């Protein structure tokens, strides 16, 4: 990416998460945003609406909508949220197959039109889709990163702040593992203005907040009844795009290819990474307790089950 140029972010999937990510990217003036979807009119309508919010919100990013992948050409970052949500009666394997076919198709388009981009993948089941996208794109793993830990850690940060009645900007934390019930939140790495969380609340309360974080997505689904979370997921994807586009080198928990770190390899899973203009520039290895390490390995086992499912379907 050249310094001083006008950046371009393609949001592939203009549903709830994609459009929200587009909104935050525009608000932060990360660059111009191209919303892409297969539904005719949807990305165009949302893009026009978001552009018209610009004069009021004070941003100059241009948001356009398209059904033509050729329009993502030259994108510096592609945020991929396209996919189907799980519907009643649909098994996990059905969802896996349907989203895997969508992601496979999109990867072909990205490889064709934006071969130098960094992809931030959001579609669930996240870590399995990230591994699939990595295989299909043929990019170095640094340029395919999954969004999960940013969201999970934001949820834990918010819960800690709500519990202590303090500013959530002061709360820092780290969540490893796969996105879902098997995530591995790390209370030892959770601090409020540098103060370890254990000094501020009882172990019971820490455990309760960790458990709420694990079930954070489900809590919102139960409340909304007809959909899943999108503000925090959209904000998390935009935050990752920000670190990449502005070469901020923020340390964020992201789904990334492990190559021996934590005793794991050839699997995408959440770990702290340095995100900069090259994408994942470093994967950090933290000291874990035996229990945490075992939980991370169990989490990786679940991801591998999903990968095996795709292999059995002939998709991978
Ligand atoms: N190309 C582009 N867009 C597609 C394609 C495709 N091949 N297939 C589906 N889409 C679009 C749909 O038309 C829809 O507009 O993806 C969009 C998905 O939007 P929503 O149904 O609103 O789903 P959303 O809540 O945004 O979640 C998207 O992110 O957090 C994850 O679990 C979530 O996997 C899901 C994804």
Boltz pocket constraint, residues with backbone or C-beta under 6 A from the ligand:
constraints:
  - pocket:
      binder: B
      contacts: [[A, 12], [A, 13], [A, 14], [A, 15], [A, 16], [A, 17], [A, 18], [A, 36], [A, 37], [A, 38], [A, 39], [A, 42], [A, 80], [A, 81], [A, 82], [A, 83], [A, 84], [A, 85], [A, 102], [A, 105], [A, 106], [A, 122], [A, 123], [A, 124], [A, 125], [A, 228], [A, 229], [A, 230], [A, 233]]
      max_distance: 6.0
